[in-house]
Amino acid sequence: MSKQKAKLNVTLPPSDEDKDALTDAISRILDPEGMVAINLFLEYGFVMAGQSCINNENVAKQVIWFAELLAEMVGEDEFKRISEKMLPLR
């Protein structure tokens, strides 16, 4: 017997409470290098495949928002330093 998932109403930007809960969870699970790697994967994936690779505008907005959130969490200078180590030709 399979469970059906409830449909969620996704709102961007999320409430401050929801954003805080998400950033707290991410911070406990991922280190800055992991956050940068995921951000680069998402952003470069969009550049390489084109945003049309996701045929749902709301989903595309969520992916972009999440990538930007990860970069914001790391901080501009640290993001640049880590990404330059990961992508030296960038």
C-alpha positions as CSV (number, residue, x, y, z in Angstrom):
1,M,0.0,0.0,0.0
2,S,1.6,3.3,-1.1
3,K,1.2,6.5,0.8
4,Q,0.1,9.5,-1.1
5,K,2.0,12.7,-0.3
6,A,0.0,15.8,0.6
7,K,0.3,18.6,-1.8
8,L,2.2,21.5,-0.4
9,N,1.5,25.2,-1.0
10,V,4.9,26.6,-1.8
11,T,5.3,30.3,-1.2
12,L,8.4,32.2,-2.1
13,P,9.8,34.0,-0.3
14,P,9.0,31.8,2.7
15,S,8.0,33.2,6.0
16,D,10.9,34.2,8.2
17,E,10.1,31.3,10.5
18,D,10.2,28.8,7.7
19,K,13.4,30.2,6.3
20,D,15.1,30.2,9.7
21,A,14.0,26.5,10.2
22,L,15.4,25.6,6.8
23,T,18.7,27.4,7.3
24,D,19.1,25.9,10.7
25,A,18.6,22.4,9.3
26,I,21.0,23.0,6.4
27,S,23.7,24.4,8.7
28,R,23.5,21.3,10.9
29,I,23.7,18.9,7.9
30,L,26.1,20.7,5.4
31,D,29.4,22.4,5.7
32,P,30.1,25.5,3.6
33,E,31.9,23.4,1.0
34,G,28.8,21.3,0.6
35,M,26.6,24.3,0.3
36,V,28.9,25.9,-2.4
37,A,29.0,22.6,-4.3
38,I,25.2,22.3,-4.4
39,N,24.9,25.9,-5.4
40,L,27.4,25.5,-8.2
41,F,25.7,22.3,-9.4
42,L,22.3,24.0,-9.5
43,E,23.5,27.2,-11.1
44,Y,25.8,25.6,-13.7
45,G,23.1,23.1,-14.4
46,F,20.7,25.9,-15.3
47,V,23.3,27.6,-17.4
48,M,24.3,24.4,-19.3
49,A,20.8,23.0,-19.8
50,G,19.0,26.4,-19.9
51,Q,16.2,27.2,-17.6
52,S,13.8,25.6,-20.0
53,C,15.0,22.2,-18.7
54,I,12.4,22.7,-15.9
55,N,9.1,23.2,-17.6
56,N,7.4,24.5,-14.4
57,E,8.1,28.1,-13.7
58,N,7.3,27.8,-10.0
59,V,9.8,24.9,-9.6
60,A,12.4,26.8,-11.5
61,K,12.0,29.7,-9.1
62,Q,12.3,27.4,-6.1
63,V,15.6,26.0,-7.5
64,I,17.0,29.4,-8.1
65,W,15.9,30.6,-4.7
66,F,17.5,27.6,-3.0
67,A,20.8,28.1,-4.8
68,E,20.8,31.7,-3.8
69,L,20.0,30.8,-0.2
70,L,22.9,28.5,0.0
71,A,25.3,31.2,-1.4
72,E,23.8,33.7,1.1
73,M,24.4,31.3,4.0
74,V,28.0,30.9,3.2
75,G,28.7,34.6,2.7
76,E,30.1,36.3,-0.4
77,D,33.8,36.2,0.4
78,E,33.8,32.6,1.7
79,F,31.7,31.6,-1.3
80,K,34.2,33.1,-3.7
81,R,37.1,31.5,-1.9
82,I,35.6,28.0,-1.8
83,S,34.2,28.2,-5.4
84,E,37.6,29.3,-6.7
85,K,39.2,26.2,-5.1
86,M,36.5,24.0,-6.6
87,L,36.5,25.6,-10.0
88,P,39.9,27.1,-10.6
89,L,39.1,28.1,-14.1
90,R,36.0,30.0,-13.1
